[in-house]
Every structure is written in C-alpha cells, then in structure tokens.
C-alpha cells in the first residue's frame, strides 16, 4: 500500500516534527515557484482570452452609460409631458440609477469574490446585466406603474451587475497576468470603455437612420418610431454579454486564490500547468493538500489595514478614484455646449416638427461619436504604451496636475471662451485635451492600481471599496451639479463648476502620493507581506 508522504502517522509524533517542517518548506517553496511561473509566463493566447472576456463588461458598461445620454432625449419625446423632454428629476433618476447600482455591486461582488472565489462569481454579474438590460428594453406603462419608474428600477439592477464586473474583471486579469505586461493587460481591458462609448454612438446613428422615414412621416413628437429606437439602442447592449457568458463561466479559478485563500497548493500548481499549456483538464483525483496560510477574517482584515503602510494605500486608491469620477462625470455636463460649438448641437428651426426630432437625435449621436474618437479613445491607448515602462504613479500624478491646469483655464476663462466662434473652437480643443488626460492619467491608473495593491485574500474587497468610493463621486457629481448648474440662470454656474473640479484635481495630486509604484513588481511584493514562510504548517489530515 502506497503511503502519502504528506500524512503523518498516528504515532511517534516526535519523529514527525522534522518531516512536517520539511513538507511545509517544500510547499512554501512550491507556492513561491508557482507564483514565479505566473509572473514570468510568456504572453500567450490564454492572456488574450482573459483580456477579451474581461473587456466585455467594460464595453457593456460604457455602452450603457453613453446610450442612456442618447436614450434620455428619446424618452423625452415619448414620455416627457412638458416640452417633450424629461424634467430634471426624471432625467437625473434615469441617469443616476446605474451609478448607485454600481456602488452596491462593487462592494457586494468585491466582498463575495474574496469569500467564495473569483470563478464562482464570474458570470453571475454578467447574467444580472443581461437580464436587466433586457428588462429595460421591454419596460411598459400601466395604470399603476410609471414606465420611467420601471426603467429606473431595471437600471439600478443593471448597475449592480456592472458594478460587480469592476472588481471581478480587474482582479482576474491582474492575477493571471505576467509581471512585465500586467499594466498593459489591465489597461487593454479598461480601454474597452472607449470602444463601448464609440459603439453606443454608432448604434445610435444606425437606429436613427433606420427609422428616418418613419420619424419624418409621423406626426410630432414621433412617439412610435422613437419608442422603437430607444428600446433597440438599449436592448442591443446585452448582445456582447450573451456572447461572453460561456467563456466567463468556463474560465479557471485564479491560482492565487486557490493557493492563498482555498490554501490548496497542489491544485494551484496543477492549474497553472493546465492554463499555460492550454490543457483545461482537471484531475479530479488530485489529492487536496490543504495548508495553513493567513486567513481572511474580520480580525485579520482589521490587523492588516490598521497598519498605516497598508491603510494609506486604500485611502490613496479610493480618494484618487473619488476625485477623478467627480470630474469625469462633471465634464459630461459640457457636452451640449461642446456639441453646439462643433455644429452638432440642437438644430435651429421649429422645435415642433418631425424634421427637428430627426435632426436633434442624429446630431446627438454623431457629435458624441466625434467626441469619443477625438478625446476618449486615444488616451487609453497612450496609457497602454507607457503604463509598464513609465509606471502607474507618474501617469496619475501628471494627469492630475495637467487636469488641474486645464480646469482652471476652462473655469476662469469660460465666458471669454464661449464668446466667439474661434474661441469656442479653443474650448473644444481644451475639452478634448481634458478627456485625453483623464484617460492618459487617473482614469486608467485608478482602475489598475487597486487590482494590484492588496494581498490576494483582500484584493477584491479592497478593489470594491476603492471603486465604490469612485462611484460615490460620480453620484455626488451628477446629483450635485444637476442642482447647481442653473444657479443665476440656465447653465450660468458651469464656470464655477469647472473651478470646483480644478480643486478636486489638485487634491488628487496629494492622494496619489499615498500610492506605491506597482510596475514590474509581483503582486506578493506589492502586498506588503513577507513571503518567506507564508505557509506555516500542514494541519493533520482528517480521517475519513
């Protein structure tokens, strides 16, 4: 009968001590060797697959946030009772429901992914997104139910799914990535946001063009064709999710979670071999070797984050994201002014004709398409080029400093910039530059750093806390600015909002100083925990 070398015999415990120490040592070494294998793995098809599967969530997220800006105008024509547009609170409700859902989803899924595993939760958040997107597209009016209320509820639920995608996709791509290209893999995942915004505007144009003759031939406010249009625009957002669902459900558990949280080194080393050799067969008979490693408990969480060197990282990542999101969403308030400047604003002429409806919807879509190409997409890819060589911290610092300057100019010179045609062109340039330095700056780095900065057992929770703090900024920005923007007259408060954003960008410079540089370092090194003897002893096996 073959004996298991990792089982201690039931007698002669004195002789077992050196043997037990030897086993622990070899397992500890095996853990470090396994981690090294992931960190030094050559870039492979598996990395591409992880990147693509993780990107889908961000694509859908951005598609949706962008699509609702277009759809809100459409909903105004169909369901707006005053002046064929949604009133301030209706518009705010429809737009802010998703970020509030995000906040809940980021905290909830962030915590769950550390509790039960990345694999078990990956795909669940996508199902929530798919069902809620579908639900929105089928929302209807009834005597007891207001259609906008139904849309807001579905948008909140969809927000929970999208929020869950943030920690899940970031952590899975960071834990599978090799050290030298981790920043680029995570940035490529995040850059899908740019394409999501682009696609939303593109689908908007296609849908509006498809219904052009129906819109022009139906009596103002063209309720029937516009109702079709917004439902298609929102509903098509679930297609990429459906495509990615199978791949999400079949992605393997990250070896880091298997080792450090499930504490099964043998399984993790086997998984690594399978993953990087494209051999997805799991040996069900593999002996589960459970080892002792730091466990995620409330006491341990408090002990870890009570150390300033760890807490300052969480404060740095959270506040930086908060400051950035206030500006990221606040800047969107200017898009109507910008669109007017590039001749894609509200069309001139009689507002109560079918032609006006068509032109207005078309202009919104085309204008947003131009803005996404000009300002948003290039920034992501410049980050992609520099994030692993230049580093996360310099990009974030530079971004916040440049944004402070740009917002000061846009705020204090606002009225001068809005005066003539040539000065409006300068404003458009500044606006695109601001978008560029958000993405080649803190928008990308605040996504990447929290996915690297915490130990495996708290990585997802820490990420969720950082992301949710950011979304809190988005909610404050949307709710607060909606109340402030018209103080003193329509859009009269916008220059002061720009000045407020400059102040937030300046505070972001200081919160960045709390964050460690994470480029070219292993996740274990960044976690501020000693890796020697990380695994302590093998518990005695339980007898079956």
N, C-alpha and C positions, 0 to 999 in steps of 0.2 A: 504494500500500500504506500503510495507516494505521500510524503508529508509536506505540508505547506510551510516553507521556511519562515513565513511571517506569523505563524501561530506559535504562541508559547505553550509549552507543555504544562499540564496541570500540577506538576510537582517540580521540586528543585528550583524554586524561584530565584535563589541566589545566583545560580549559573546563568539565569536568563538576562540579568541586567546588561552585561556587555553586548549580548546578542541583540537585545531590544534597542540599545543605543546605536548599534551598527545599522539596524534596519531603518531607524529614524534618520540616521545620517544619509543613508543611501536614498531614502525617499525625499529628504530635503534637497539632496543633490539632484535627484531626478526632477523635482519641481523646478529648480533653477535651470536645469538643462532644457526642460520642456519650454520654459518661458523664453530662453535664449533662442530656441528653434523658431518660435513665432516671431520674435524681434528681428531675427536675421534672415527670415524666409525671403527668397527672391519673389519679386512681383509676379503673380500668377493669374490664371483665369479665375481662380476662386476669389481673389481680391476684387476682380472686375465684377463678378457676380454679386458679391456682398455690396459693392458700391452701387450697382444698378438697383438691386432690390431695396436698399435703404433709401435711395434717391426718390423713389415713387411717393413716399409720404410727404416729402418736402415739395415735390412737384404739385401734388394734390392740394397741399396746404396753401401754397402761393396762388395756385389756380383759383381756389375758392375765395381767398381774401380779395383778390383782384376782381373776380367775376361778380362779387356782390356790389362792388362800386358801380359796375355797369348795370347789374340787375336792379339796384335800388332805383335808378332812373326809370327803368321799365315798370317796376312795381308801382311807381308814382302814377304812371299813365293808366294802369289797370285798376289800382285800388286807392289811389290818392284822391281824397274828396275835395281838397282845397287847392285850386290852381294846378291840378293834375301832377302834383308831386307829394311825396310823403312829408308829413310835418316833422319838425326837428326830433321829437321823441320817437316817432316811428322809425325814422331813418337811423337814429342812434341805436335803437333796440335791435334792429336787423344787423347793424354792423358790429355792435359790441358783444352780442351774444356769443360769437365764436371765440374771441379772446378770453372771455370769462370762462367758457368751457375749457379752453387751453390750459388756463391756470389750474383748474381742478384736475384735468387729465395728466398734466406734467407731474404734479405731486403724487397722484394716485398710482400711475403706472411706474413712475420713478421708484416709488417705495416697493411696489409689487415685483418689479424686475429684480430687485435685490433679494426679495423674500423667496420667491418661487422659481426664479431663473429667467434669463433673457428669452430662451426658446419658448417657454410656456406662454409668455405674454405676447410674443412677437406674432402678429397676425390678428390677435384679438382686437387691438386698437384699429387695425385696418378694417375689420368687419364692422365695427361701430361706425367708422367713417362712411363706408359703403352704404349701410342701411340708412343712416341719417341723411346722406346726400339724396338718396332715392326718395326718402320720405318728404324732403323739402320740395322736390320736383312734382310730387303728387299732392301737395297741400291744397286744401279746398276750403271754401266758405260754407258756413251753415248758420241757421238761426242762432244757435247757442255758441258758435265758435267763430272768432275773427281769424281770417286767413293769415294775417300778419302775426298774430299770436302763435299760430301753429308753426309758421316758418321760424319764428324766434326760438321756440322750444326745440325744433329739429336742429337749428343752427347751434344751439348750446350743446346738444348731444354730439353733434359732429365735431364741435370744438374739443370735447373731452377726448374723442378718438385722435384728432390731430395733435392735441397736447401730449397724449401718450406716445405718439410717434417720435417726439423730440428726444427724450432720454433713450428710448429703445434703439433707434437708428444710429444715434451718435455713439452709444456705448458699444453696440455690436460692431460697427466699423472700426472703432478705436481698439477694441480688444482683439480683433483678428489681424490688425494691420502690422506691418513691419515698422520698426522704429524710424528708419530713414525716410519712409514715404507716408507715415501716418497722417501728417498735416495735410498732405495733398489728397489722400483718400477721403478724409473727412470734409475737406473743402469742396471736393467734387460732388459729394453727397449733398452738401448745403447749396451748392450752385444750382441745383435743380430748381431752387426757388425762382431764379431768374427766368428759367425756361417755362415754369408754371405761369408766371405773370405774362410772359410773351404769348403763350398758348391761349390763355383766357381772352386776351385782346383779339387774337387771331380768330378763335371760335366765335367771339362776339361779332366780328366783321362778317364771317361766313353766314351766321344765323340771320343777321340783319339783312344781308344781301339776298339770302334765300327767301325772305318774307317781304322783299321790297315791293313787289307789285301788290301783294295783299294789303300792306300798310298804306300804300298810296291810294288804293281803291276803296279803302274802308273809311267810314265817317270818323272824324276826330272824336275822341283820342285813340282810335285804332285799337280798341280793347282786345279783340280776339287775336289778331296776329302777334301783338306784343306779348300777350299772355303765353302763347306758344313759345315765343322767342326766349323769354327768361327761363321757362321751365327746361328747355333744351340746353341753354347755356349752363345752368346749374347742374342739371341731371347728368350731362356728359362727363362731369368731373369724377364720376365713380368708375369710369372705364379703366383708367390706369390702375386703380386699386384692385379691381377684379383680376386684371392680368397678373399683378404681383402677388396675389394672395397665396397661390400654390407654393411659390418659391419661399415666401416668408414662413409658411407652416412647415416646410421641409428643411429649413436652414439648421445646421447642427448647433448644439449648445456651445457657448464660447469656452475654450479650455480653461481660461482663467476662472470662470465661475465654477466649473466642475472641480477645480483644484482648491480654490481658496474659500468657497462657500459650501459646496457639497463635500469638500475635503476628500475627494476621490482621485488621488494622483494617477493611479494605474489607468483609469478610464480616460483621464485627460490626455495622457501621453499617447494612448491609442487613437483618440480623436484627432490629435494633431497629425499623426501619421496619415490617417484616413483623409483628412481635409486637404492637406497639401499634396497628396498623391491622387487626388480626385477619386478616392475609393470610399464611397459612402456606406460601406457595410459595417455594421456594429456587431461585435462579438458578444452575443447575449450571455455567453457562459463565462465571460471575463470575471475574475474574482474582484468584487468590490473591496478595495483596500481603503478603509476609512482611517484618516489620520487626524490628529488634533492640530487645529490652527485657530488663530484668533476668530472668534465667532461674533456675528452681528447681534448685539443685544443693546437694550437701551443704555445700560451702564457703560458698555464699551463705546457706544456712539458718543455718550457724554464725555467719556475719558479722552477719546480721540479729538473731539472738537473743542475740548476745554483747553487744549494746548494752543497757545497763540499762533504758533507756526502753521497749524492746520486751520484754525478758525479764520485767520486773516485771508487765507486763500478763498474760503467760502464767501466771506464778506466781499472780497475783491471781485470774484466772478459774478456774484449776484448783483452787486450795485452797478458794475460796469454794464451789465445787460439791461438793468433798470433804466439807467441814464440814456443808453442807446435807443431803447424802444420808445421812450418818451419822444425823442427826436424823429425816429423812423416813422412813427405814426403821425406826429405833428406836421411833418413835412408834407405829407399827403394832402393836408388841407389846402396847400397852394396849387394843387394840380389844376383846378379850374382856371385860376389866373394864368398859369403857365400855358394851358391849352388855348386860351383866348389869344395869348401872345403869339403862338405858332399857327394861328388861324384854324385851330381845331376846337375852338370854344363853342359856346352856344351860338347857333346860327342866328343871323339877323332875319327880320321879316315877321310875318304874322304868326304868333305863337299858337293859334288855334287851327292850324291846318295840318293835314296828314303829311304834307311835304316836310313841315317843320319837325314832326315826330321822327321821320326817317333820317333827316339830316342831323338832328341832335344825337340820336343813337349812333349813327355812323361816325360822327366826329369824336364822340367819347371813345369809341373803340380804336379808331386809327390813331388818335392823339396819344392814348395810353400805350399803344404798340410802339410808337416812336420814342416815347419816354423810356420804356423798358429797354429798348435797344441802345439808346444813347447813354443812359446813365447807369442802369442797373446791371445788365449782363457783363459789360467789360470789367467792372470792379471785382466780381467774383473770380474771374479768370486771371487777373493780375495777382490777386491774393494767392491763387493756386500756384503761380510761378514762384512766388517769393516765400511762402509760409515755412517751408522746410529749410531754406538756406538762410534767410534773413531772420526768421523767428517770429513767434506769435506776439511777444511783448512789444518789440519795436513797431510792428504794423499797427497794433492797437494804440500805442502812445501817439504815433504820427497821425493816425486817423482822428483821434480826439482833439489834438492840437489844431490840425487843419480845419476840422469842423467848427471848432470854437471861433476861429478867424472868419470862416465863411458865414456863419450865422450872425456874427457881429456886423459884417458888411450888409447882409441881407436885411437885418433888422433896422440898423441906424440909417441906411441909405434907401430904405424901402420906397418911400414916396417919390424920391428922385428917380429910382429905377422903374417906377410904374408910370412915369410921365410921358415919355416919347416912344416911338417905335424902336429906335436904335437902343434906347436904354432898356426897353423890355427884352430885346434880344440878349442884352448883357445879363439880365435877370434869369433868362432861360439857361444861359451858359453856367451861371452860378448854381442854379438848381441842379443841373446835370452833374456838375462837379461835386456838389454835396452828396448826391446819390452815389457817385463813383467812390468818394472817400468814406462813405458808410460801409460799402461792400469791400473796398480795399482798405479795410480798417476794422473798427469794432464789430460790425455786423457779423463778419466771418469769424473773428477771433473769439468773440463771446460764445459762439457756438462750439468752437473746437476745444478751448482750454478746459471747461468743466468736464468734458469727456475724458480728460487725461489726468486731472489733478488729484483725484481721490483714490483711496485704496479700493480694490475690487468689491469688497463687501458693502461699501457705501458709495460706490461710483455713480450708480444710477440714482440713488436718493439725493446725493449732493448735486447731481446734474438737474434733477427735477426741481430742487429748491432754487437753484440759480435761474433756470428757465422760467419758473413760475413768478419769480421776482421781476424778471424782464416783462412778462405778460401783464403784471400788475401795472408797470409803467405804461404799457400800451393802453390799458383800460383807463387809467388816470388821464392819459393824454387825449384819448378820444372823448371821454365824458367831459373833462375839464375844458378842453379847447372848444367843444361844441357850445358850452355855456359862455365862454369868454369872447369868442370870435366877433360877435356883433355889438360889443360894448361901444357906445358912441356912434353907432351906425353900421350898416352892412359891411362886413369884412374890415371894419376900421381898426380892430385890435390886432390884426395879423402882424404888423411890425413889432409890437410888444411881445407877441408870442415867439417871434424869431429871437428876440433878445433873451427871453426866458430859456429857450433852447440852448443858446450860447452858454448860459450859466451852467446848465446841466452837462454840456460837453466838457466844460472846464473841470467840473467835479469828477468826471470820468477819467481825466488825466491822473488825478490823485488815487482813485480806486485801482487803476492799472498798476500802480507802484506796489500794491499788496500781492500781486500775482507773480508766481515763479515763471521763469522761461522754461518751456517744456520741449523745445525742439531737440531732436536727436537723443532724447533720454528715454529709457524704458519706463513703462507705467509704474513699475515697482519702485524705481529710483525716485520718481516724482512724488510717490505717495508718502514720503517722509517716514517710512517704517523700515527697520533693519531687516534685511532679507536672510541674513545668516541665522540658521536655526529657526526660521519662521514656522516650520512644522516642528512641534515639540516631542510628542511621544505617540506611539501607536497604542490605542486602548486595547485591552484584552478582548479577543473576539467573543461574541455572544454565542453560546452553544445552541444549536437548533435541536 
